[in-house]
Amino acid sequence: MKIYEFNAFASPRRVRMFLAEKGIADRIDFEQVNVPEGEHREDGFLAKNPYGAVPTLELDDGTFISETVAICRYFEERHPAPRLMGETSEERAAVEMWQRRVENSVFDPVAAFFHHATPGLGSLETYQNLEWGDHSGNNAVAGMRKLDAQLAGHAYIAGDGFTIADITALCAIDFAALVDIAIPDDCANLKRWYGDVSTRPSAAA
Ligand SMILES: N[C@@H](CCC(=O)N[C@@H](CS)C(=O)NCC(=O)O)C(=O)O
């Protein structure tokens, strides 16, 4: 089993953190795809993932699975403990709700800021719109404020336990910091949560 990734980037980190939490990272081979050099847009990689993005998982039978959450779902079902995507129907729904909220309101806006309001991937960027980038950056900060409100009453984003929603949020917030978008000073709950989750061993993955 192999994961194609570029380990400096945020989406592959989400999968590595997920595997580290499950204690199975050392059972998987990782192959680096040179995204800044455009290797992910060459025929060899497009045959594995026609959408030209990492991470992509290759199963032993040659099946390819892309999309970060789909890859995590595969490992959650194969290695249920510890649960990172909920156990009961209610927990699974809540985790999915929060995971999507974090992705839509923070992770994706930070990525849009990176691609449109910074040099992004340089010559690989085929279209850039600074106004959209700046708007997305503001949306990412608004998304952080929503998470701060949720964390006023909960230890973790989807409730009382650490889940994939926390992994997505941590990777999004660290990605944001790289492009100079910080957690707002008044978001004390989000800062408390960040101090907690960023010291988990899996955060070093
Ligand atoms: N929806 C995909 C997005 C993956 C993605 O955008 N990965 C980035 C690296 S963090 C990438 O490969 N970008 C290549 C590009 O923008 O050309 C997922 O969740 O896995």
The ligand as a Gaussian input file, in Angstrom:
#p B3LYP/6-31G(d) Opt

LIG

0 1
 N       -9.972000      17.875000      -2.551000
 C       -8.626000      17.341000      -2.516000
 C       -7.664000      18.499000      -2.616000
 C       -6.226000      18.058000      -2.625000
 C       -5.302000      19.222000      -2.982000
 O       -5.726000      20.292000      -3.420000
 N       -4.029000      18.974000      -2.772000
 C       -3.054000      19.990000      -3.086000
 C       -1.884000      19.879000      -2.129000
 S       -2.392000      20.378000      -0.491000
 C       -2.565000      19.791000      -4.499000
 O       -2.278000      18.674000      -4.884000
 N       -2.497000      20.888000      -5.276000
 C       -2.037000      20.834000      -6.601000
 C       -2.431000      22.038000      -7.411000
 O       -3.086000      22.943000      -6.857000
 O       -2.078000      22.047000      -8.588000
 C       -8.412000      16.535000      -1.232000
 O       -9.110000      16.819000      -0.252000
 O       -7.577000      15.629000      -1.216000

